[in-house]
């Protein structure tokens, strides 16, 4: 969640991580903040029960145009475009939130009153379960790893999935799936070099 005045302890603000369904927002006006898949999926889902506003700091980008997995893709792409065109999702690009006061969101030259605000503004790694390792992390709080997912700090410690962070695509399923075979191959090589052929195929 970005550092914006008025967010802390505001009961009407949540991160997309905690979004479950549109039912909770029935009959309300909701501002979704973000430009990625989570923002698109939540905004689309909310149109069934709520009045939806969507803002982003940059233009929305679509996988069909960029081939980048972290851009809006799949059925979300066509649905979002249609719902914006029909104004069921009221969208504005190039918007920077200045502050939030209760349910009023202040932008540079306008303001918006809504019931709820959902920040679909990405994720940072959470390695709290490994706190005793005192792992070195990158700026997004993911462990420092090689291309095979091996810890640079602790050789023989491997990470797979989103924690094997290489780039923005690494945190989505279609992105990190590509790196897992390389991780398995590297672990297999290490075991074989120690005379321990645990992996048969």
N, C-alpha and C positions, 0 to 999 in steps of 0.2 A: 504494500500500500504506500503510495507516495507521501512525502512529507509536505502536507498542506495544512495550513492553519484551520482548525475546526474539526479535524478528523478524529482526534483522540477522544475516547469516551463518548462518541456520538452514537447513540443506539440505532440510528437510522442508516448507518453506513456499514457495509460488509464487503469482504473480499470475495471474489468469485469462487474461491475454494469452498466457501460455506453455502453456496447456492444449491438448493435441492430441487425445487420445482416452482412453477408459476403460481400454484394454488395459494401460496402464502401472500402473494401480492395482488390478489383479486380486487379489482375496483380502485387500485392505486395508480399514481403516476410514479414512474421509476426512471432514473437516469442511469444508464450503463456507460462506464468510462473505459475505453480501450479500443484496440484496432485489430485484435487477433481472433483466433478461433473461439476462445472462451467468450469474448465479448459478442461475437456474432451469434453463437449458439444460444446464449442467454437472452439476447435481445429478441431473437426469433421466437424462442419459447414463451417469453413474456407477452407477446402480442395476443396470445389466446385469452389473457385475463386482465391485462393492464394497459395503461397509456405509456408508451415507451419512447424515451429520448436516448440518443446515442451520440457521444462526442469522442473525438480522438485528436491527438496532437498533430498527426500527419494524415495524409490520405489513406483510405483503406487500400490494402493490396491483396490481390487474389492469386492463388496458386496457378490458375489457368494462364495468367500473364507472366508470372515470375518463376514458376517451377520450384519455389521454395516452400518446404513443408510447413513452416511456421506461419505462412500467410493463409488467409481464409480459403478453405478448400471444400471439396465434396458438395453435398446438397446445400450446405450452408451458403455457398457462394451464390447460387441462383436464387434461393429463398431471400437472402438479405437484399440483393439487388432489387427484386420485385417489391419487397415490403417497404424499402426506402422510396422507390418510385411511386408507390401507392400512398405514401406518407403514413403508413401504419407504424413505421419507425421513423421518427423525426430526427434526421442526422445532420450534424455539423462537423466539418473537419477543421483542423488548425485552431483548436480551442485549448487554451491553457486555463485551468482553474486557479483563480487568485486566492480564494478562501471559501470556507463553508461556514455559515452561521445557522445552526439548527438544520432546517430543511431548505434553506436558500443557498444556492450555489452561485458564486460570483465569478464571472469571466471578465475579460478586459473591458468590454463595452456593453455587456448585457448581464442579466441574472435570470435564474430559473428556480421556481419553487416546485419541489417534488416531495412525495412521501418517503421514498427510499432512494439510496444511492449505492450502486454496486460497482466496485473497482475490479475490472477484469484486466489488471495491469501486470500480469506475469507472476513469476515465482522465483524465489531464491532457494538454494539447496537447504535441506534441514538434516544435519548430521548429528543431532543431539544425542542419539543412541550411541555414537562413537566418541563421545566427549573425552573419555579417558585416554584416547590415542593422541589427543592434542594435534589433530591433523592440520597441516597447512592447507588453506583454501584459496580459491581465486576470488575475484571481485564479486561474483554472484554466490559465494558461499558454498561452492562445490569443491570436492577434493581435487588437488593437483594430480593429474594422471597422465600417463603416456597414451598414445593412440590405441593401445590394446586394453586400456582401462586399468593398467597397473599403477599403483601409487608410486609417485616419484620419491616420496619421503620414506615409504616402507616397502621395499621390494618384496614380492610374494603376496602382497595384499592387493586384491583386485576388486574393482567396482564394475557393475554392469547396470544397464538401464539408465535412467535419468542421472544417476550419480556419476556415471562415466562421461562427464560433460566435456564435449569438444567444441560445440558451437550451439547456436540457438535451436537448431533442429534436434539436438541431442535430447531435449526434454519431451519430445513427442514420440509416440509409439513407433510411427513409421521411420523416424530418424534413428532412434537408438537400436532398433531391430537390426539395422545394417552392421552395427559395430560388434554385436554379440558373438558372431562366428569367429572374428579375429581375437576376441578375448579368450574364447574356448581354445583356439589353436595355440595361443601363447601359453596358457596354463598347461596344456598337453605337452608342449615342447619342454617346459621347465620340469615337469614330472618325469618325462622320458630321460632328460639329461641327468636326473638323479637316480635313474634305474628303477623308477616306479611307474610302470605302464598301467595306470588306473583307468585310462580311457581307451576303450577298444574300438570306437568308431567316432 
